[in-house]
Amino acid sequence: MAYLVSLSRWCRACRFPKRAMRRSRGALSALGAAAHTYVTVRGFSDDSEYRILRRDSRLTHLLTEKEKNRLHLLGELERAFYSSSREDAFRLAGVDEAGRGSLAGPVVAAACVLPRDLWIENLNDSKKLSPFARDEIYDLLLDPRTGVDVGVGIVEADVIDAVNILEATVIAMQKALQALRNGSPAVALIDGSLPATLKRENERNAHNASATEFFGIVNGDASSLSIAAASIVAKVTRDRLMENLDKHYPGYEFADNKGYPTPRHLELLRELGPSPIHRRSFAPVKQFFHPMGMNQE
């Protein structure tokens, strides 16, 4: 069964005059009452509504042709994997991380298993969305009524320093997959080149039909619905963690820079020295402990 998730606030603001939106709402209300085709999910503010709809010729007018085509192309990879499987229970997860290049705080990974043919309006690579848009779509992805299975993995700075950022990212991804409430997926699409650790895991599990198989997808957050969803969950989760850490370490302005090496962050780092959550193995933090050292990367 296919679904369309439409963000009606954005429809009002960007696509439809008020009278058209009122007509659409009336038609949708009647259709929903008769056929139970949608539920309404409340967002951050009172006028934020999302309708989760069965994709139907009567409803797809809510999306522009450009948006329908974009979502169709973004889901092409998932459709190829699902069509190649003969198992009804086949599950595919998109996996992405946030915070790999930060000088402070954890690296966060997310895994998302979307219902087949789920369309969420404006779902895209998190880097292409405004903070407001990311927050709105994040709420949709985590709402149980959308049917999305979400797992999150977090690895703190001390572990990053102990094992290196690449291995810490893999650990976070594995934790995210383990956190999926409905069990391990058959396939995990990883944003970017496949790390050597996961290549070796594929080799070890070559004859294990129940093991997850990993695929690296370069620019995956811009070419896969599942990875795009994971990129949003990872980004919003980490941003909120850094905003909370800013309250504990207010001098570093983590709420603004999220730990990334902005000019202002580097200036504060020189003034204050590293905090307990800075990554000691990263330049320029490393120079406070080993002046002649270089970044482990």
N, C-alpha and C positions, 0 to 999 in steps of 0.2 A: 504494500500500500504506500502511496506517495503522499508527501505532505509539503505544504508551503507555509512558511512562517513570515508574516508580513508585519512590519513595524508601522502602525497606522499614524503615529505622530509624524514620522518622516514623510509618509504619503501626504499628510495635510500640508506640511511645510514646503515640500519640494515638487509634488507631482499633481495634486488635484486641487481645484478650487473648492471652497467650503461646501457649496451646494452638491458638487459631485461626490464629496466624501460622505455627506449626509445620505445621499441616495444609496451609495455603496454600503454604508452601515445598515440602512434599513433592509436592503436585500440580503446582506449577510446574516442579520439577526433572524429574519424569517427562515432562511435556509438552515441556520444552525438549530433553530427551534424544531424544525421539521426532521432534520436528518442527523443532528448531533455532529456536525462537521467541524465545529471549532470550540475551543475554550479560550477564555480571555485570561491573560496573565498580567498582573499589575507590576509595574516597574518602580523606579525610584520616586517619581512624582505622580500626582493624581491624574494628570492628563496623558500618562504613558500607558499605551495599550498595545498588546501584541495579540494577533489572532493566529492560532495554529490551525491550518486548513488542509483538508485533503486537496491535493492538486487536481483541479477540475476545470474544464473549459469555461465554466461559469465564474470561476474565481481568479484565473490567471491574469485578468485585466488589472489586478492590483499591482502587477509588476510591469515595468516598461519592457519592450522587446529587447533592449540593450541589456537590462539586468537579467532577463530570462536566459539570454544567450550566454552571458558571463557565467551564471551559475551552472548552466548546462556544461560548459567547457571545464569549469572548475571541478565538476564531479566526474569527468571522463575517466580519470584514473581509477576511481572507486568502482565505476561501472565495469571496467575491464576486468578487475579482480573478481567481482561478484559473478560476472557472466562466465568466468573460467572455472568456478567452483560448482560442483553438483550437490553440495551439502547445504541444506536449508539453514543449518545452525552456523554457517560460516560467518565469522566476525573479523572485521578489519579495523585497526586503530591507526589514527594519525598521531604522531609524537613530535613535539617541539620543545625547545628550551628557551629560557630567558635568563639573562644575567651572566652569560659566559665571559663577556668582556669587561665586567664591572670590577672595580678595585676593592669593593667591600660588599659584605652581605652574602647570602646564599646563591647558589644556582638552582633554578626551579625548572622542572620539566612537567609537562602535562601530556596525557594520553586521552584521546576522544574517540569513541565508537559512535558514529551517527547512525540512526535508523536509515535503512536503504531509501534513497531518493528524497531524503529530507532536504528541503531548501530553506535557508534562512536569509532573508533579504539583507543585503550589504555585508554578508559574511565574507571576510577577506583576510589577507595577511595583516597581522596586527599592526605592522609598521605603516600600513596605508590607511589606518583608521585614526580618528581623533580619540583622545582619552574618553570623551563622553560616549562615543559610538562603541568603543571597546567595552565599557562598563555595561551598556545596555545589552549587547550581544552576550557578554559573559553571564548576565543574569538569566538570559534565555537558555544558554547551554546547561546551566546548573539547575534549571527548573525541572523537576521530575516529569512534568507533563509533556515535555518535548521528547522524552525517551532517550536522551543522550547519556551514554555511560562515560563518566569522567573520572580519571585518576590523576593525582598530583604527587610528585616526588620532590623532596627538598633536601639539599646537601649543603651543610654549613661551611663557613670559611675555613675552619680548622681542618676539616676533611679535605677540602680543595688543596690546601697547603701540603697535606700529607701525601696525597696520591696524584696530584696535578689536575688541572682543570678539565682536560679531555676525559680522564677516567672518572672524575667526579660527575661530569655531565652524563656519562653512560650510567653511572649508579643512580642518578636522579631519574633517568628515563626508565630504568628497570623498576625502580620504586613506583613510578607512575603507572606502569603496566600492571604491577602487582596490586595496586590500589583500585583497579577497575572492579566494580561491584559484581559484575556478571562473569568474572573469570577471564583467563588469558585469551587474547584473540589469536586467530590462525596466522594473521599477517599484521606486522607493524611497519608502517611507512614512516621513516625517520627523515626529518628535514636535513638536507645536506648530504655530503658523502658519508658512506657507512663507516663508522669507526672500526678499527682493527679488532677491538674486543668483541663487537657484535658479529663481525665476519667469522671469527673463530667459534663463536657460539652457534652460528649457522652450520659450520662444518661439523661440530660435535653432535648436533641434533639432526643431521641429514637424514637419518633413518627413524627419527622419532616423529610420528605423525601428529602427536598431540602438542609438540613444541611450537612456539611462536617463531615464524620466519621473518627475518628483518630485511628491509629494502631501503637503501639510501636514495632519496629523491632530491636532487639538486634544485634549489629554489622551490622546494616543496610547499612552503607556505603560500606561494603564489600560484600553485598548479594542482592543489589537492584540497577539497573541502575539509577533509578530516584533519589535515595538518594545519590548515588555516584556523580551524576551531581550536586545536591544541595550542597554537601560537597565541591566541587571545587569552585562553585560560592561564597559560604560563605567565604571560606578560602582566595581566591584571593581578594575579596572585602575588607575584613578586613585587609589583609596584606597591601593593597594599602592605606587604611585609616591610618594605623599606620606609614607607610613611610611618608605620608603627615604630620602627627602629629609630627614626628621627626624633621621637619623643624621648628616647633613652640617651641618644647622642646628638643633642640639638645643634652643636657647633658646626656640624659637617653638612647641614642642609640636605640630608638624604631624601627628604620628601620631594625636593626639586631635582636633584641630580641622579637619584636612585643608585648612587655608588659609582656611576660611570665617570671617566676621567675628563670631566669638563674643566675649562680654565679656572672656574670658581672653586670647584672641588680640589683641584691641585693647589690652588692658593691656600685654601683652608688646611689642607694636609701639611703644607710647609709651615703654616703658623702653629698648628695644634699637635702635629705628629699623628701617628696612626691611632685609631680607636681599636678596641678589642675585636671588632668585626671586620677590620681591614684584612685583606689577604696578603700575608707576609711574603709570599712567594712571587708576588706581582711587582714589577717596576711600575711606578716609582716608590711603592711602599717598601720594597725590599731594601732599598738603600738606607733606610733608617736602622736596619738590623745588620746588613752586610754592605757597607758603602761601595765596595767594588763589584758586588754581585750583579747579575743580569737576570731578567725574567726567565723563569723556567721554560716558558713557551719558546 
